[in-house]
């Protein structure tokens, strides 16, 4: 994908006592940027399937992995009732999916729709692999949220120096 940008650059120059403005438009071709790789954890749930569909329609993102304990081995596109398979099987091992994405050196994010009992470990794993997490877990306990906040704050301090 090629991105074009145009900018308006007013340039003012003096000629004797008159001030004249010269305007021009420049167009540049930006190099293609790689899409953000999205791993959907809890992909077989209704909200996970909706997230897969939304990511496939979004610019700048692509589904790179689907994790769930249900429909393991099934194509996530078929599970989401998409017209064509995505050729991305649902895996039941988050660590394996995180490892494969991190080896590609791509920017990645984990959308986590799992359970309150597993979300803390999932976020820790994502951070260990250099990825961010977006979490939506109903019934999550305040203690878990506090622990996640503290962990993420420490991880941010370590990664920024």
Buried (B, 14 or more C-beta within 10 A) or exposed (E): EEEEEEEEEEEEEEEEEEEEEEEEEEEEEEEEEEBBBBBBBBBBBEBBBEBBBBBBEEEEBBBBBBBBEEBBEBBBBBBBEBEEBBEBBBBEEBBEBBEBBBEEEBBBBBBBBBBBEBBBEBBBBBBEBEBEBEBBBEEBEEEBBEBBEEBBEEBEEEEEE
